Amino acid sequence: MILRLSQLFVRTLRDDPADAEVPSHRLLVRAGYIRRAAPGIYTWLPLGLRVYRKVEQIVRDEMDGIGAQELQFPALLPKEPYEATNRWTEYGDGIFRLKDRKGADYLLGPTHEEMFTLAVKDLYSSYKDLPVWLYQIQTKYRDEARPRAGLMRGREFVMKDSYSFDVDDAGLERSYEAHRAAYVRIFDRLGFDYAIVKATSGAMGGSRSEEFLARLDVGEDTYVRSPGGYAANVEAVTTLAPEPLPYDDVPAAHAEDTPATPTIATLVDHLNEAFPREDRPWEAGDTLKNVLLVLTHPDGSREPLAVGVPGDREVDQKRLEGQLEPTTVEPMTDEEMKAFPALVKGYIGPAHGGRTVLGEESETGIRYLVDPRVVTGTRWVTGANVDGQHVIDLVAGRDFTPDGTIEAAEVRAGDPAPDGSGPLELARGIEMGHVFQLGRKYAEALGLQVLDENGKLVTVTMGSYGIGVSRAVPVIAEYNHDDAGLVWPREISPADVHVVAAGKGEELFAAAERVAEGLSAAGLDVLYDDRAGKVSPGVKFKDAELLGVPTIVVVGKGLADGVVEVKDRRSGEREDVAVDDVVARVTQVVRG
């Protein structure tokens, strides 16, 4: 096939788009691969669609290779299945809802667990029908509050989602491992530098859960790894809680004047000046920071929450939301805080002097969850709920009892790995795939049962496996670009070779035409810059660099000597090849 630039629906840009945040967004727009239609919504232009289709085919190859069967559900879905699983409510503002002319409720599919489950329920009824693995490559819709980075986080995107259906947990384990191995092959073929990390299942439910994260500094996910091989998304990291401590010799809690100390830093400075310790200086980790938040549940109800963390840590809102999903979290406002006069901003604490002010059974009734490090016997400096006063020697389990623990504190480099495999280091990435064992949540909600070998009805167990197909294109671009433009891997490139007619005259264009036709006849996809007139060789060279096809053939000045230039886009290496030999030479390069 020959794609002629004189006819191709493409327009390259010299300037970066104003809203571009990352290199892939900037270059995919400038090179004419995508075009913004609305915030978080993009049009695939012809060259971009060719790249996307190649990614899609790699995913399809590997899914078909393990025996998964492809189907496709509609994107416009009825409300009822999602109501049965409670996700019509749980998704809150995250989905696009609409009504038809008769007033019936529909949604644009954010994910299709319910539809897969019902399809199997409709057609299968015996253990002999299982296992079955089904998948689709389908457009999804989520009403992202903050779409960003072009195709990386949009409101419309394409996913490959597959589901396994098994009679028992042993079968689910086999299905999970088969999909996991297929994902390794897919991401290897796509050329990703990736990490497989422990993850949470969030609102999806289920048990074992792993993410495939492409390592990228521009990624929105933070994960941790240890020298011994532990790897997890920060949302899934568990804190090593210390053993409870004896507190018989700890003095009674006492409130002290600590004027003008509304922050941890000012409090520590004051403690070291006014109440110096004999063993060591006071540190931020000796204080208990209490953060007031408001939870918004999927049904719209709101609930106050207090979270206590050591004062040397911040509350990580994304990590906190990962524990509470699908509930959303936001800081309590000053106006909302007025409803709790027992609490004094900057001096909030759980209890003192016989008064308990945080906890479900307290004066305020605010649920109080603490970091796992706040164990029985640990002693803290925290607010006395009096302006300008803090409590010293407040002991957990003696002076206050939280309602429970929560993983909300930030994870820091150097923290111990939960499995004892060494200190953690932090890295950035972007989620490209997620595999998890759903178990029986959706099967139970929708009544998916089959007869087992003893004729007894059993509930089917499910696995769920997703890949961001459209997201893969910008991630590949992030890995494969330079200052001049894109540098596509050969298996993903929109064409095998880019032929440039760099000059004027009928003879030169006729020679370039023969080269392009010869390469096409040899089975290669050719992008041919046949533009004449006012398009200079310099513009053509810049476009060839920007578009990123891995092999560039320049038919130009060397034609007078019977040679053309073959350039490797990635390395920049060039060689002169006799015009009569160029088809054979380029075919050899392309096919290895």
GIRADA-V837564 format. One line per field, one symbol per residue. ss: DSSP state (H for helix, E for strand, - for the rest). phi: phi as a letter, one per 20 degrees, with the letter a starting at -180 (. if undefined). A space follows every 10 residues. Layout:
ss: ???
phi: ???
//
This chain:
ss: -EEE------ ---------- --HHHHHHHH ---EEEEE-- EEEE-HHHHH HHHHHHHHHH HHHHH---EE -----EEE-H HHHH--HHHH -HHH-EEEE- ----EEEE-- --HHHHHHHH HHH--EHHH- -EEEEEEEEE E------E-H HHE--EEEEE EEEEEE--HH HHHHHHHHHH HHHHHHHHH- ---EEEEE-- -HHH----EE EEEEE----- EEEEEE---- EEEHHH---- ---------- ---EEEE--- ---HHHHHHH HHHH------ ---HHHEEEE EEEEEE---- -EEEEEEEEE ----E-HHHH HHHH---EEE E--HHHH--- ---------- EE--EE---- ------EEEE --------EE EEEEEE--EE EEEEEE---E ---EE---E- -----E---- --EEEEEEEE EEEEEEEEE- HHHHHH--EE E-----EEE- EEEEEEEEHH HHHHHHHHH- EE--EE---- ------EEEE E----HHHHH HHHHHHHHHH H----EEEE- ------HHHH HHHHHHH--- EEEEE-HHHH H-EEEEEE-- ---EEEEEHH HHHHHHHHHH H-
phi: .ddeffdffb bededfffef dcgfffffff emecbfdagm cceeegffff fgfffgffff gffffenfde cbefeecffg ffffemegef fleecedbce fenfecbege acgfffffff gfddbcfffd fcdcbbdbfc cceffcgblm ffbdecbdce ccbdccfbff fffffffffg fffgffffff mfeccdcfce emffnodgbc dddffbfefe ddccbcgeof bbfgfdfdef fffgdfcfee gffbecfcfl cfdfffffgf gfeecfeeea ffcgfedded deccedegen fccfbdcdcg fecefeffff ffedgefdcb ffegfffffc ffddgncebf aalndddcpf degemfgcdc fgfedgnfdc dbfdlcgncc edmedfndeb cffrdbecfg ecgnfffgem epfecebdac fdbbcbefmd gffffdmecc eefemdfcef dcccbcceff fffffgfffc bcfeqfcfff fdgfbebded edqcofffff ffffffffff feneededed fdmeefgfff fffffffnff cdddebffff dncceddeff enfcbecggf dfffffgfff em
//
